[in-house]
Amino acid sequence: MHVYFIGIGGTAIGPLALIAKQSGYDVSGSDKQKSSYINYLINQGVEDIYIGSSDEHLRNLHQEKPIDLIIYSSAVAIENPNNPQLKFAAEHGIKATKRDELLNKIIKDNGLKLIAVAGTHGKTTTTAMLVWLFKQIDVPISYSVGAKIPFGDMGHFDAKSEYFIYECDEFDRNFLAFSPYLSLITGIDYDHQEQYPTLEDYQNAFRQFIGQSELKIMWQKDMAKLDLKPDGLTILQENEPILNTLIIIGTVNRQDAWQVISAVNKLSNKPIEELGKDMVAFPGVSRRFEKIAENLYSDYAHTVPKIEGCLQSVGEVSDKVVIVYEPLTNRRQYFIRDEYKDLFKGVKKLYWVPSYLAREDPAQKVITPQEFIDSVEEPNQKEAAELNESLKNSIEKHLKDGDTVVCLSGGGGGSLDEWLRTNFKTR
């Protein structure tokens, strides 16, 4: 079966393409731009990737090797409802669907139990921690992680596995397509306002998802937010004593680790103490407080709670922190702009670069870095910046002075993160 992936360089579609290839499907795809993720896929053997969006390319490929199914990312349909490749599929009777249908098919065909990680923040780290811990206790697993990990591929299929671990995103209500055996809810804070017009709408989606899950593990504060009854829930407390014993940087990371330990203990009956020792050795995940060079880090934080968590984490290792911030999408900024007022309080200096644009509303004015800087009260030292030589020189000076520089970037190809890796030697 030949499956074609549109948006194959995305952090959700890319791993699924790997999984499809490993489980026996013939895989090809396209993306609008080159990126480190595209290079990663090529290195993993997914070599038939076209850069662009051309019905002519698809026509030639279909004639050479008939396409049975097209999987497209949510962003593709949102950015261009008249996408020429989707139009070609409709005209030629090729089924086109989002990623959930193929993933559900792979799970069902192989008799796997789905372990889903859902929540507004912490999904990628928690998913990676689950993969790590199962590997440490030698339990075969299949999985999809939305970032590169140093101990495996982003997506992996193991024919011997009982479980499939999936980073289950609420964007475009994707997570509602699944009925997990076990769900981990990492934390719930209002996001994706363009798709969930009200907080109640957002929370109702999580209520529905939790109702579709056979077993679930979540935090007391989130259970209270959703006004859920404790039936069938494993409830974790934010002040669990074990959190103080985990030698892991960052409160949010220690909480993610404890949730994972609880899940693996429930599924494997391995002692919590043993699992805790294995978890402390977790090597981290790409773009989550990832060290790029000495005292220089990249982090995916792009919502207020994520930024708060990142700042708390870096505060545990340095008292001279410099932040370079690239907001993710202009549309999100219209909902969270007022929350930046003193978000960066305590930071030595803040550099604000242009927002990473994706799936934007053309009717909305793009807010400039200077406009953001003018409305931010903290810190005193702040500067509107661009991804150029001047910013590179400023970062180099901060590093020379012994400052810790953290670049917050949620974008993909052409983002601050990629600029950082191009201009500074990775460790």
N, C-alpha and C positions, 0 to 999 in steps of 0.2 A: 504493500500500500504506500503510495507516494503522497506525502503531506508537505504542503508549502506553507511557510510561516511568513506573514507580513508583519514587519516590526521585530524581526528576529534578534535584533541587538538589544531589546528591552530586558530588564532584569527579571521579568516573569516569563516572557516568551522564549528567551534564550535557553534557560535551564530546561524548559519543556521540550525544546527541539533536541537537546542532548538526550533527554530521557526517551523520547520517541525513537531516536537513532539506536540507542542501546537496547531498546525493547523490540527491535526488528523492523521498524518503519524506514522507508526511503525518505530522506529529509533534504529539503532545499528551502530557500527563503530570500527575503529582501529587507533592506532597511533604508531609510532616507539619508543616512550619513554613516561614515566610517567612525569607529570608536574602539576603545580598548576591549569592549565586550565582543565586537565583531572579530577582532584579532584572536581573542580567547577562543571563540567558537571554531574558527578556522584551525587553530592549533589542536583542538580536540577532535578534528576530523569532519566537522560540518563545513565543507569547503565550497559548496555550490550556493554562494551568497551574492546577490546582485545589489549594488548600491544605486538607489533610485526607486521610482514608482512608475513602471512602464507596462502598459498592456501588451506592447510589442514583444518585450522580453518574456512575458508570461505566455504569450501565444507561441513563441518559438520553443519555449521549454515544454509546453503542453503537447506540442506536436512531436517533439523528440522523446518525451517521457511523460505520458498522460498523468495529470494530477487528479488524485481521488478526493482530496480534502484540503481546504484552505483554512488555516487558523490565523486570526488577526488580533492584534492588541487593541484594547479599548481606545487608546490614543489615536489609532489610525482612523476609525470611524468618526471620532469627535473632531479631529483636525480637518478631515475632508470627507464628508458623506458621499461625494462623487469620486472617491478614490478609483483610478482607472483599473487597478487590479481587482478590486471588489466588483466593479462594473463588468469586467471580463468574465469573472466567475459566474455572475448572474446570467449573462448572455449565453454562456456555454454549459449551463446546468451543473456547475461544480459547487458542491456544498461548501459554504463559508460560514464559520462560526467562531466564537471566542474560545479561549483556551480551556475553559472548564469542561466542555463536552469531551474533548480528547483525553484530558486528564482523568475524568470520571470513567471513561472507557478503559483506559490502561489499568486503573485501580480495580474495576469490576472484572475485567478479563483475567487478571492475575490473582484474584481473590485476596486483595490487600485490605488491611484495616487502615483507615485514614486518621493520622494524628495531625490536627490542624492548629496552627498558631495564628491567632487573630488579635486585633487591638489597634489602637491609634498609633502607638509607638512601641518600639522594642521587638517587633516581629522578627526582623532579620537576625539580630543577635540571639534571640531565644531559639529560633529555628536552628541556627548554626550550633548552639550549645547542645541541643537535642541530638543532632547528628554526631557531634563530638563524643557525647557521653555514651551513646549506644555503641560507637566504635570502640570505646575504652573497655566495655564489658563484652565485646566480641559478639554482638547481636547484629546479624545482617539487616540492613535497612535500605529502602529506596527513598529518595528525597528530592526536594527542590528548594534551593535557597536563593534569595534575591540579591546576592553579592558573592564575590569571589572569596573562597576560604582556603587557608594554607594546608588543609589536611584532606582535600578531596575536590571533586568537580562541583560546579554550581548546581548541576542536576545529575542524578545518578539512579540507574535502575539495576536492582539485584534480584535475579530470578528466585533466589533463596529467601528473600525477605518476607516477613509477615506484615510489617508496617510500612506505610508511605507517609513521610513527614512533609508537610506542605505549609509554606508561608501563605496564609489565606487572607488576601487583601479585601478590605471593604470598599475600595475604589470601584465605582461602576457596579456596586452591589455584587461583585464577583463571588464573595464568600457564601452568598445565599444559594448558590448552585450545588453546595456540598452538604452531605449528612455525615459528619465525622464520627468515628468511634470514640475519639477523645479530643477535646478542644482545650487549648490553653489560651486564656484571655489575658493579654499582657498589660492592658490599661486602656481606659476609655476616656478620651477628651475630644470634644467636637472638632471635626475636620471635614474636608471635601464639601464645603458649604454649597458649591454650585450644583451638587447632586443630591444633597440632603438639605433642603431649604430651612429646616428648623432643627434645633437640638433634639426635640422629641422624635423627629423622623429618623435622625441618626441613631438614637438610642433604641428605637423600635426595631431597626435593622439588626442590632446586636441581640436584642431579645429574641428575635426570630431565629437567628443563627444559633444561639445557645439552646433554644428549644429543639433544633434539628440535631443536636449533638447528644450522643448516648451518655458519655461521661464528660465532665468539665471541671477545670481547675481555674479559679480566679481569685482576685483579691477582695477582701472585705469591703473596701471603699467602692469598688466597681459594682459589687452586688447591691450595695446601698443605693448607688446612683440609679440603677435599673429597677430598684424596688423588687428584687427577686426573692423568692422563697428558697431556703437552703436545700430543698429536696434534690438529691442527685448531684449536689455540688460539693467539691472539695474547696473549702474556703481557707485562704492564706491571710495571715496578719502581716501588716507592713513592719511591725516591730518584733518579728520572730527572733529569738535569741541566736539562732544559727547564723543569721546574717552577719553578726559580729565576728564569726569565726571564719568566714570566707575571705581569704586574702586575694581579693579582686578589686581593682580600682573602680570606684563609682558606685553610688547607692543604687542606681537603676540597674547596673550590671549585676550587683549582688542579688537584687530582687529577681532578675531574670534567671540567674543561676539557681536560686532556691525553688522557683517554680518548675524548672527543668528537673532538678533533683527529685522533687515531689512526684512528677509525672513518671520518671523512669523507675523510681521506687515502687510506684503503684503497678507498673506493667511487668517489672522483672523480679520484684521482691529482693533486690540487692540492698544491703544495709545502707542507710542514709550516710553514715560515717564514711563508708568506702566510696560512695558516689561523690561525697563532698571533696575527698582527696583528689579524685580524678578531675573534678570540675575546676579546681584551683589551677590546674595545668592547662586550661583552655587557652589556645594561642591567639584568639581574637578573630576578627573578620574584617574584610576590606572596607575601608571608609567609615569604620566605627572607631574613632580615636586611634586611627592607624598612623603609625610612625612612618613618615616619608624620608626624613633626614633627622639629624640630631636636633632635638627641641622643635621639630616641625611636624605637625600632624594634620590629617584630613579627617573630617567628620561629616556624616550625612545629615546632621541636625537641620531641620527646615521648618519645624513648627515650634511654638513657644515652649511646650513641655519638653520637647527634645533638646532645644537649646539650653533650657534650664538644667537638664540632666547632664549635658556635655560640660557646661560651666562648672557644675558641682564636681564632676569627675576630674577635670583638669586642675581644679582648686586643691585636690588632694596631692598633687605632685608639683605644683608651682604657685608662687605668689606674685609672679611677674608674667601676666598673661596678655597676649596681643591676639585680637580676633580679626580675621578677614571674613566678611559675611557676604554670601551671594544668595539672596532669597530665591526660593523655588516657586516659580510662576507669578506673574503680575496679578492674576485674578485672586489668588489667595491673600495677597497683601491688603486688599480692600477690606478683608474680614479681620485681619490681625494687626493692622498698622498701629492702632492705639496701644497695643500691648508691648510695643518696643520701648516705650517711654524711659523706663529705668531697668530694662531687661539685662543690659550689659554693665550694670553697676559693679564696680570693683575691678573692671578690666583696665589695664594700663593704657591701651589705645585700641580704637575700633576703626577698621577700614571697611567701607561699604561699597561693593561693586554692583554693576547693573544686574537686575533680576534675570534668572535663567527662564526663558520664555518657552512655554509648551501648552498646547491646547487652550490658547488664549481667546478671550472675547474681544474681537476687533473694535468694539464700541467703547472699550475701557481705555482711558489714557494710561500709558505706561509711566508709573511713578519713578522718578529719577533718584539716584543715590543721594544727591544733594538735598532733595525734598525730605528723604528719610532722615538724613543727618540733622537737618534743621529742626526736626520734631523730636529728636532723641535727647533727653536731658543728661543721661549718663552713658559713657564717661565724658570727662571734660575734653580729653584728647580724642578727636574723631575726624575722619577725613573721607570724603567721597573719592573713589578711586576707579581705575580701569585695569583690565588685565594687560599690563604693558611693562616696559622696562623699568619705569619709575617705581611701580609696586614691587617688582622683583628686587630692586635695589633697597627699598625700604625693609622688606622682609629679611634680606641678607644682613642689614645693619642691626635689626632687632636680634637676630640669631647671634651675631658677633657680640652683642651686649649682654648675652645670657638670658634673653627673654624666651618664653615658650609661646610659639605662634601656632594657633589653631585655625584652620581654614574650614568654614562651614559651607558645604555645597551639596545640594540635593540633585543637581542636574546630571545629565549624561554626557554625550559627545559635545565637545566645545565648552564644557563647564569649567569653573574654577578648579575643580579637582583635576581635570585633565591638564589644564594649564600648569598646575602645580607640579605634576609628575613630569611634564616636559621640561620645566625650567629648574627643577631641583632633583638631585640624584636620590633615587630611592635606596633605602637601606638594603 
